[in-house]
Amino acid sequence: MTEEIETLDALGLLCPLPVLKARKRLKSMAPGAVLRLLADDPAAVIDVPHFCTEAGHVLIAQDESSGHQVYLIRRAE
């Protein structure tokens, strides 16, 4: 079984918009679902992990790709 991953493109958005958009998208997703967040805001490397910890979501992975960050976030159960 392959897990479906939704992608949220927050490229070009500055703090706090990537986190706010991720929060809104995650609310509409099923518990345990995975969101791929693309961001190029330098503050996102601090904001996204902090948001996940505070909201109870799991930050599965954090990577750099072609000048932007890629985050995989599993929605809280």
N, C-alpha and C positions, 0 to 999 in steps of 0.2 A: 504494500500500500504506500503510495506516495502522498506526502503532505502538501496540500495546496497552500501557497504563500502569497499573500496580497502584498503589492508594492505601493508605497507612498513616496512620490517624488517631491521632496522639499528643497530641491536645489534652487539656489538664489534667494531663499528666505533667511532672514536674520532672526536671532533670538528675540522673543521666545517662540516664534511661529513654528519651527519644526516640531518642538515638543507639544505645542497646543494642537497642531494638526494630527500628530500621532495619538494623542489622548482621545481626540474625537473619533478617529478611525477605529482605535482599539475598542471603544465603547460599543461600536456597532458589530464587532466581531464576536464569534463564539468563544467561550472560555477554552484556553489551550491552543487557539489558532495562532498562527505566526504572521507577523508583519515585517516586511523588509522596508526599512526607512533609508532613503537616500538624502544626504544633507551635505552642504559645503560650508556651513556656518562654523567658524573656528570654535565658537562656544559650545557647539553640539557635543564635542568630546567629553565635556563636563556635564552638560545639561541632560543628555539622554540617559547615561547610567544613573544619575541622581533621580531622574523621573521614574525610571524602572524600579529602583529601590523603594522610593516613597510610595509608589502605587501598587507594589507587590507583583509587578510583571517580571519576567525572567529575561535578562539580556543574554541571549544565546551566543551571539558573536558580534564583534566589532572589528571592522576591517577598513582599509584604505584602498580606493580603486580610482584611477584616473583623475586624481585631484579632488575627490570627494570621499566622504565616509559612508559606509554601508553598515547598518545595524539590523540584526535579526532579533526581534522581540516576541516572546511568547506571552500571550495575554494571560493574566491571572485567572486561576480556576474559580 
